[in-house]
């Protein structure tokens, strides 16, 4: 998630968008893909470990910094 992926609609609501790579994961399974901006990556991705949707929360948390 990057700051350019945060959009504001005409009505003032904030939307999150992904204009890069995306992967669909079913049934809480884990994945091993290595993609994204390194300084926003969760440790699991950098260490080549399997991960789930929780890494998206990590990336979102890096935005204020």
C-alpha positions, 0 to 999 in steps of 0.5 A: 500500500502506498499513499498514491493508493489512497483515493478520496471520492467526490463525497469525501469518503476515502477509498483504498485502491491497488494499481499494482500486483494483486493475488487472490487467496482462498480459505485463509491459505498462505502465500509466498509471493515477493512483491511490493515496495521494500520499505513497506513490506512486512518482515514475513515477506522480506524473510521469504516466509509464508504469509496471509492478509495480515501483511496488508495491515502492516503495510497500511500501518507504514503509511503515517511514517 
